[in-house]
């Protein structure tokens, strides 16, 4: 689950990351043990495009509309 309020500044900035970029650079490393995980290049993009991922967003009321 991506908690938007914890990432408010990043996601509401001038140049927010794409969802795959956010997953690879911010979300996965923040998971318990995530810093030691090795994510293959293109993995996030691939699982999203193939429909093999479920993305839960919490706190959409905490991030301003752009």
FENDACOR-V428023 format. One record per run of one state. SS is the DSSP state (alpha for helix, beta for strand, coil for the rest). FROM is the first residue (numbers start at 1). LEN is the number of residues. If there is no record, write none. Layout:
BEGIN
ss=SS from=FROM len=LEN
ss=SS from=FROM len=LEN
END
This chain:
BEGIN
ss=coil from=1 len=1
ss=beta from=2 len=2
ss=alpha from=4 len=8
ss=coil from=12 len=7
ss=alpha from=19 len=12
ss=coil from=31 len=3
ss=alpha from=34 len=3
ss=coil from=37 len=6
ss=alpha from=43 len=7
ss=coil from=50 len=7
ss=beta from=57 len=2
ss=coil from=59 len=1
ss=alpha from=60 len=3
ss=coil from=63 len=4
END
